[in-house]
Amino acid sequence: MPSLPRLQIDQIAHPRTDLAVLALAGELDLDTEPLLAAGIAAAMTPGRHRLILECSGITFCDSRGLSYILGVRLDLNDRDGSLILAAPGAQFLRTMQIIGADQALTLTPGGITEAVLLLPPDPSAAAL
């Protein structure tokens, strides 16, 4: 019987054309980093340069997982984009605080709706 992946990634539809939203559940570490990389690559279609990772389901994240997330933030910043981590749980937040990643990342205790409010206006909305 095959085991479930240790990291589940679900893409959540959002009307903003510049935004991808992924809900994460499980463990983020060296072994599951390629799954997250593939999920982000698939979600970040042309024109998308903003990413929200809904993190309430993360049960474990090591320094390798955080290093990867920080790299994603740098890549998006280089493209005038942004990364927001929404609803990180207490254990995940504590790991970020210990490493200092909470100072480098944009975090919101709320969910996706609250995270969207932190973004600049959707450029496609101005064209309407």
Buried (B, 14 or more C-beta within 10 A) or exposed (E): EEEEEBBBBEEEEBEBBBBBBBBBBBBBBEBBBEBBEEBBEEBBEEEBBBBBBBBBBBBBBBEBBBBBBBEBBEBBEEEEBBBBBBBBBEEBBEBBEEBEBBEBBBBBEEBBEBBBEBBEEBEEEEEE
